[in-house]
Amino acid sequence: MIRVLIDRKLKKREHISKLIRQIRIAAMAQQGYISSETLVNTEDKGNITVISTWANVESWEKWKASEQRVAMDREIGTLLEHPEVIRTYQIISTEEMEFLEDPEGWLQQRERHSLGG
């Protein structure tokens, strides 16, 4: 599973809720879409972050490149101070995080536990 964070800094606030709602409704129909939420910065109401959850990066990439999303994104872009910033994160367990920090040590430890040592 992955999470996608889309940060947008608005120069104009009008119509943004309608556009975000439209893009969310369209995303909901895509294979691999799980959920999304919209966050508004408490200190700067013009800073909006959308967090969406997807089954895998391939599903997100397919939606991101689709004609439908590109067209809607172009429309949203006219309301922004600068282009949106998109970051994609893989959701991992604590064990997987340990593996990222020390792959060899983690594997050796797992082998000892599985061999009863």
GUKOL-74482 format. One record per residue (C-alpha): x negated, z negated, y negated; residue number from 1. Coordinates in nm, 2 decimals, decimal comma. Example, Ala and Ser with C-alpha at 12.3 -4.5 7.8 and 13.67 -1.06 7.14 Angstrom:
residues 2
<pt <-1,23 -0,78 0,45> 1>,
<pt <-1,37 -0,71 0,11> 2>,
//
This chain:
residues 117
<pt <0,00 0,00 0,00> 1>,
<pt <-0,12 0,06 -0,36> 2>,
<pt <-0,02 -0,04 -0,70> 3>,
<pt <-0,04 0,19 -1,00> 4>,
<pt <-0,07 0,05 -1,35> 5>,
<pt <0,02 0,28 -1,64> 6>,
<pt <-0,07 0,14 -1,98> 7>,
<pt <0,09 0,30 -2,28> 8>,
<pt <0,04 0,22 -2,65> 9>,
<pt <0,34 0,35 -2,85> 10>,
<pt <0,33 0,49 -3,20> 11>,
<pt <0,71 0,55 -3,19> 12>,
<pt <0,94 0,32 -3,00> 13>,
<pt <1,26 0,53 -3,02> 14>,
<pt <1,37 0,70 -2,70> 15>,
<pt <1,10 0,53 -2,49> 16>,
<pt <1,34 0,32 -2,28> 17>,
<pt <1,54 0,63 -2,20> 18>,
<pt <1,23 0,82 -2,09> 19>,
<pt <1,09 0,54 -1,89> 20>,
<pt <1,43 0,50 -1,71> 21>,
<pt <1,44 0,87 -1,64> 22>,
<pt <1,09 0,88 -1,49> 23>,
<pt <1,16 0,57 -1,28> 24>,
<pt <1,48 0,72 -1,14> 25>,
<pt <1,30 1,04 -1,05> 26>,
<pt <1,01 0,84 -0,89> 27>,
<pt <1,26 0,64 -0,68> 28>,
<pt <1,36 0,96 -0,50> 29>,
<pt <1,00 1,03 -0,40> 30>,
<pt <0,87 0,97 -0,05> 31>,
<pt <0,64 0,67 -0,05> 32>,
<pt <0,79 0,50 -0,36> 33>,
<pt <0,86 0,13 -0,31> 34>,
<pt <0,92 -0,03 -0,65> 35>,
<pt <0,83 -0,06 -1,01> 36>,
<pt <0,86 -0,29 -1,31> 37>,
<pt <0,80 -0,26 -1,68> 38>,
<pt <0,60 -0,52 -1,88> 39>,
<pt <0,60 -0,54 -2,26> 40>,
<pt <0,31 -0,72 -2,42> 41>,
<pt <0,43 -1,04 -2,59> 42>,
<pt <0,18 -1,00 -2,87> 43>,
<pt <0,23 -0,63 -2,93> 44>,
<pt <0,57 -0,49 -2,84> 45>,
<pt <0,43 -0,13 -2,87> 46>,
<pt <0,20 -0,20 -2,57> 47>,
<pt <0,39 -0,12 -2,24> 48>,
<pt <0,26 -0,14 -1,89> 49>,
<pt <0,45 0,00 -1,59> 50>,
<pt <0,35 -0,12 -1,25> 51>,
<pt <0,47 0,08 -0,95> 52>,
<pt <0,41 0,02 -0,58> 53>,
<pt <0,36 0,31 -0,34> 54>,
<pt <0,32 0,33 0,04> 55>,
<pt <-0,01 0,51 0,00> 56>,
<pt <-0,23 0,69 -0,26> 57>,
<pt <-0,12 1,03 -0,13> 58>,
<pt <0,24 0,97 -0,21> 59>,
<pt <0,14 0,86 -0,56> 60>,
<pt <-0,09 1,16 -0,62> 61>,
<pt <0,18 1,40 -0,50> 62>,
<pt <0,43 1,25 -0,75> 63>,
<pt <0,17 1,23 -1,03> 64>,
<pt <0,09 1,60 -1,00> 65>,
<pt <0,46 1,71 -0,96> 66>,
<pt <0,61 1,94 -1,22> 67>,
<pt <0,89 1,70 -1,28> 68>,
<pt <0,66 1,40 -1,36> 69>,
<pt <0,42 1,62 -1,57> 70>,
<pt <0,71 1,74 -1,78> 71>,
<pt <0,85 1,39 -1,84> 72>,
<pt <0,50 1,26 -1,90> 73>,
<pt <0,45 1,53 -2,17> 74>,
<pt <0,76 1,41 -2,34> 75>,
<pt <0,65 1,05 -2,33> 76>,
<pt <0,31 1,15 -2,46> 77>,
<pt <0,46 1,25 -2,79> 78>,
<pt <0,54 0,89 -2,86> 79>,
<pt <0,20 0,75 -2,78> 80>,
<pt <-0,10 0,66 -3,00> 81>,
<pt <-0,34 0,79 -2,73> 82>,
<pt <-0,30 0,92 -2,37> 83>,
<pt <-0,17 0,68 -2,11> 84>,
<pt <-0,43 0,50 -1,90> 85>,
<pt <-0,36 0,50 -1,53> 86>,
<pt <-0,53 0,27 -1,28> 87>,
<pt <-0,47 0,26 -0,91> 88>,
<pt <-0,53 -0,04 -0,70> 89>,
<pt <-0,52 -0,08 -0,32> 90>,
<pt <-0,35 -0,40 -0,20> 91>,
<pt <-0,58 -0,58 0,04> 92>,
<pt <-0,59 -0,92 0,22> 93>,
<pt <-0,83 -1,20 0,16> 94>,
<pt <-1,02 -1,10 0,48> 95>,
<pt <-1,05 -0,74 0,36> 96>,
<pt <-1,19 -0,88 0,03> 97>,
<pt <-1,45 -1,07 0,23> 98>,
<pt <-1,54 -0,75 0,41> 99>,
<pt <-1,59 -0,57 0,07> 100>,
<pt <-1,83 -0,85 -0,04> 101>,
<pt <-2,04 -0,87 0,28> 102>,
<pt <-1,95 -0,60 0,54> 103>,
<pt <-2,22 -0,68 0,79> 104>,
<pt <-2,18 -1,06 0,77> 105>,
<pt <-1,80 -1,03 0,80> 106>,
<pt <-1,82 -0,81 1,10> 107>,
<pt <-2,08 -1,04 1,27> 108>,
<pt <-1,86 -1,34 1,21> 109>,
<pt <-1,55 -1,15 1,35> 110>,
<pt <-1,75 -1,06 1,66> 111>,
<pt <-1,86 -1,42 1,72> 112>,
<pt <-1,49 -1,54 1,69> 113>,
<pt <-1,36 -1,27 1,92> 114>,
<pt <-1,63 -1,35 2,18> 115>,
<pt <-1,54 -1,72 2,18> 116>,
<pt <-1,86 -1,82 1,99> 117>,
//
